[in-house]
Amino acid sequence: MEFNVLSAVRTVAELMCCAAITAPKGKGQNLLYVKVFEGEGKDRVADLMEKLGEENNVKFFIRDAKNVRDSLVVVFIGTEVKPRGVPFCGFCGFENCEKSAAVGAYCSYAVGDLGIAVGSAVKVAAEHCIDNRVMFSFGKAAIVGGFVPEKVKLGYGIPLSVSGKNIFFDRKM
């Protein structure tokens, strides 16, 4: 049997999604959204990353777009940000969830859950020797471009690659 690198990377991407979904959550509520981008869908997000980088003079979006194009797949992990109703919290900067929701603040539990989920996912990639990089730029473009449900307000992309040299190091602006 011949080695099929794309098949292997797809399998790891699916395992990464499982790791994100099963990661610990505040109050046990799963508000995460996961999606695997590849092919044309992945490249459409890369096109938007480039456009956003040019329009907003954010050079790392343009650099990251090249990495996304050179990757086999990208795992997106995002979250809704609705308050969890944790009493006596205030970690979002407001006294209670009602005040937080009224001004559109992001629940700190949602932000924390997203970070834990991303960490769990990249651990899976590392355990399987798949080169990866957590990218705010991909997440932002996927959200702005409507490539994920509207309720998802925060997210990251994790492009995956298998090659003789890790494409996510020694990157040029």
C-alpha positions as CSV (number, residue, x, y, z in Angstrom):
1,M,0.0,0.0,0.0
2,E,1.3,3.4,-0.9
3,F,1.4,6.2,1.6
4,N,-1.4,8.8,1.1
5,V,-0.3,11.9,2.9
6,L,-3.6,13.7,2.3
7,S,-5.6,10.8,3.8
8,A,-3.3,10.8,6.9
9,V,-3.7,14.5,7.4
10,R,-7.4,14.4,7.0
11,T,-7.6,11.7,9.7
12,V,-5.5,13.8,12.0
13,A,-7.7,16.9,11.3
14,E,-10.7,14.8,12.3
15,L,-9.0,13.7,15.5
16,M,-8.1,17.3,16.2
17,C,-11.8,18.3,15.9
18,C,-12.6,15.5,18.4
19,A,-10.0,16.7,20.8
20,A,-11.4,20.3,20.6
21,I,-15.0,19.1,21.1
22,T,-14.1,16.9,24.1
23,A,-11.8,19.5,25.8
24,P,-13.1,20.7,29.2
25,K,-15.7,23.5,29.0
26,G,-16.9,26.1,31.5
27,K,-20.2,24.8,33.0
28,G,-20.0,21.8,30.7
29,Q,-21.6,23.8,27.8
30,N,-20.2,23.2,24.3
31,L,-20.5,26.4,22.3
32,L,-17.6,25.4,19.9
33,Y,-17.8,25.0,16.2
34,V,-15.3,23.0,14.2
35,K,-14.7,22.7,10.5
36,V,-12.1,21.2,8.2
37,F,-11.2,23.4,5.2
38,E,-9.4,22.0,2.2
39,G,-9.1,22.5,-1.6
40,E,-11.1,25.4,-3.0
41,G,-12.8,26.3,0.3
42,K,-9.4,26.7,2.0
43,D,-8.0,28.7,-0.9
44,R,-11.1,31.0,-0.9
45,V,-10.3,31.9,2.8
46,A,-6.7,32.4,1.8
47,D,-7.8,34.8,-1.0
48,L,-9.8,36.8,1.6
49,M,-6.9,36.8,4.0
50,E,-4.7,38.4,1.3
51,K,-7.4,41.0,0.5
52,L,-7.9,41.9,4.2
53,G,-4.2,42.2,4.6
54,E,-3.9,44.6,1.7
55,E,-6.9,46.6,2.7
56,N,-5.9,47.0,6.3
57,N,-2.1,47.1,5.8
58,V,-1.7,43.9,7.9
59,K,1.2,42.2,6.3
60,F,1.1,39.0,8.3
61,F,-2.4,38.2,6.8
62,I,-0.7,38.1,3.4
63,R,2.2,36.0,4.7
64,D,-0.2,33.6,6.4
65,A,-2.3,33.3,3.2
66,K,0.7,31.7,1.5
67,N,1.0,29.2,4.3
68,V,-2.7,28.3,4.0
69,R,-2.3,27.8,0.3
70,D,0.7,25.6,0.8
71,S,-1.1,23.5,3.5
72,L,-3.1,20.4,2.9
73,V,-6.0,21.3,5.2
74,V,-6.9,23.8,7.8
75,V,-8.8,23.0,11.0
76,F,-11.0,25.9,12.1
77,I,-12.1,26.0,15.8
78,G,-14.4,28.8,16.8
79,T,-17.0,29.6,19.4
80,E,-20.1,31.5,20.3
81,V,-19.5,34.1,23.0
82,K,-22.8,34.2,24.9
83,P,-22.7,34.5,28.7
84,R,-22.8,31.3,30.8
85,G,-24.6,32.8,33.8
86,V,-21.8,32.0,36.3
87,P,-22.7,33.8,39.5
88,F,-20.2,36.1,41.1
89,C,-17.9,36.0,38.1
90,G,-17.2,39.4,36.5
91,F,-14.2,38.1,34.5
92,C,-15.5,39.8,31.4
93,G,-15.2,43.1,33.2
94,F,-18.9,43.5,34.0
95,E,-20.7,42.9,37.3
96,N,-22.9,40.1,35.9
97,C,-23.9,38.4,32.8
98,E,-27.0,40.6,32.2
99,K,-24.8,43.7,32.0
100,S,-22.2,41.9,29.9
101,A,-24.8,40.7,27.4
102,A,-26.4,44.2,27.2
103,V,-23.1,45.7,25.9
104,G,-22.0,42.8,23.8
105,A,-19.0,41.7,25.9
106,Y,-17.5,38.3,25.2
107,C,-17.9,35.8,28.0
108,S,-14.5,35.0,29.5
109,Y,-15.5,31.3,29.7
110,A,-16.1,31.2,26.0
111,V,-12.6,32.7,25.4
112,G,-11.0,30.3,27.8
113,D,-12.8,27.3,26.4
114,L,-11.6,28.2,22.9
115,G,-8.0,28.4,24.1
116,I,-8.2,25.0,25.8
117,A,-9.8,23.5,22.7
118,V,-7.1,24.9,20.4
119,G,-4.4,23.6,22.7
120,S,-6.0,20.2,22.8
121,A,-6.2,20.1,19.0
122,V,-2.6,21.2,18.3
123,K,-1.5,18.6,20.8
124,V,-3.1,15.9,18.6
125,A,-1.3,17.3,15.6
126,A,2.0,17.3,17.4
127,E,1.5,13.8,18.6
128,H,1.1,12.7,15.0
129,C,4.1,14.7,13.8
130,I,2.0,17.0,11.6
131,D,3.4,20.5,11.2
132,N,0.9,23.2,12.2
133,R,0.5,26.8,13.2
134,V,-2.3,28.5,15.1
135,M,-3.5,31.4,13.0
136,F,-5.7,34.3,14.1
137,S,-5.6,35.6,10.6
138,F,-7.4,32.5,9.2
139,G,-10.0,32.6,11.9
140,K,-10.7,36.3,11.4
141,A,-11.1,35.8,7.6
142,A,-13.3,32.8,8.0
143,I,-15.6,34.7,10.3
144,V,-15.6,38.0,8.4
145,G,-16.1,36.1,5.1
146,G,-19.1,34.1,6.3
147,F,-17.4,30.8,5.9
148,V,-18.7,29.7,9.3
149,P,-22.0,30.2,11.0
150,E,-22.8,33.8,12.0
151,K,-23.1,32.9,15.7
152,V,-19.4,32.1,15.8
153,K,-17.6,35.3,16.9
154,L,-14.1,34.1,17.8
155,G,-12.0,31.5,16.0
156,Y,-8.6,30.3,14.9
157,G,-7.4,28.3,11.9
158,I,-4.7,25.6,12.2
159,P,-3.2,24.8,8.8
160,L,-1.6,21.4,8.6
161,S,1.4,20.3,6.5
162,V,3.7,17.3,6.0
163,S,7.0,18.1,4.2
164,G,10.7,17.7,4.7
165,K,10.9,21.1,6.3
166,N,8.2,22.8,8.4
167,I,6.6,25.5,6.2
168,F,5.5,27.5,9.3
169,F,9.1,28.5,10.3
170,D,11.5,30.9,8.7
171,R,8.5,32.7,7.2
172,K,9.1,36.0,5.4
173,M,6.8,39.0,5.5
